Amino acid sequence: MTLSDFARSRVAAGHPDQAFAMLDMVLEDNPQSFMAHFSYAEIHHRAGNAAQAIEHYKKAIEANPMAAGFLEARIKQLEAPAE
């Protein structure tokens, strides 16, 4: 099971606090972890927490610039006004 799979499973089971606690531990050990920032962003994105999602998408881009195209599209989606 990957890091993001585990985080998503904790959220799906109604335990986002466990997902965030685990991701916090990863980021404490490796602040440049692309997967931890991406997982954080995805959880916040799905929960409607745009500001937090954008923050972690940007950190994920810093960690892995090759993912910038996809992640910048996610950021634009969050920044777009609701219709």
C-alpha positions as CSV (number, residue, x, y, z in Angstrom):
1,M,0.0,0.0,0.0
2,T,1.4,3.4,-1.0
3,L,1.5,6.4,1.3
4,S,-1.4,8.1,-0.6
5,D,-3.4,4.8,-0.6
6,F,-3.0,4.6,3.2
7,A,-4.0,8.3,3.6
8,R,-7.0,7.9,1.4
9,S,-8.1,4.7,3.2
10,R,-8.0,6.6,6.6
11,V,-10.1,9.4,5.2
12,A,-12.5,7.0,3.6
13,A,-12.8,5.2,7.0
14,G,-13.7,8.5,8.6
15,H,-10.3,9.1,10.2
16,P,-8.7,12.0,8.4
17,D,-6.9,12.9,11.6
18,Q,-5.0,9.6,11.3
19,A,-4.1,10.4,7.7
20,F,-2.8,13.9,8.6
21,A,-0.9,12.5,11.6
22,M,0.9,10.0,9.4
23,L,1.6,12.6,6.8
24,D,2.9,15.0,9.4
25,M,5.4,12.3,10.6
26,V,6.6,11.8,7.0
27,L,7.0,15.5,6.5
28,E,8.8,15.9,9.8
29,D,11.3,13.3,8.6
30,N,11.4,14.5,4.9
31,P,9.9,18.0,4.4
32,Q,10.4,17.7,0.6
33,S,8.3,14.5,0.3
34,F,6.4,14.9,-2.9
35,M,3.9,12.1,-2.0
36,A,3.2,13.5,1.4
37,H,2.5,17.0,0.1
38,F,0.5,15.6,-2.8
39,S,-1.6,13.4,-0.5
40,Y,-2.2,16.3,1.9
41,A,-3.3,18.4,-1.1
42,E,-5.7,15.8,-2.4
43,I,-7.3,15.2,0.9
44,H,-7.9,19.0,1.4
45,H,-9.0,19.3,-2.2
46,R,-11.7,16.7,-1.8
47,A,-12.8,18.2,1.5
48,G,-13.2,21.6,-0.1
49,N,-10.3,23.3,1.7
50,A,-8.9,25.2,-1.2
51,A,-6.3,27.3,0.6
52,Q,-4.7,24.2,2.2
53,A,-4.9,22.2,-1.0
54,I,-3.2,24.9,-3.0
55,E,-0.4,25.3,-0.3
56,H,0.4,21.6,-0.5
57,Y,0.1,21.4,-4.3
58,K,2.7,24.2,-4.5
59,K,5.0,22.4,-2.1
60,A,4.6,19.2,-4.1
61,I,5.7,21.2,-7.2
62,E,8.8,22.4,-5.3
63,A,9.6,18.8,-4.4
64,N,9.0,17.5,-8.0
65,P,9.0,20.2,-10.7
66,M,8.3,17.5,-13.3
67,A,4.7,17.3,-11.9
68,A,4.1,21.0,-12.3
69,G,1.8,20.8,-15.3
70,F,-0.7,18.5,-13.7
71,L,-0.5,20.2,-10.3
72,E,-0.8,23.7,-11.7
73,A,-4.0,22.6,-13.4
74,R,-5.3,21.4,-10.1
75,I,-4.4,24.8,-8.5
76,K,-6.2,26.7,-11.3
77,Q,-9.2,24.5,-10.8
78,L,-9.3,25.5,-7.1
79,E,-8.7,29.2,-7.8
80,A,-11.5,29.4,-10.5
81,P,-14.6,31.1,-9.2
82,A,-17.5,28.7,-8.5
83,E,-20.2,28.7,-11.2
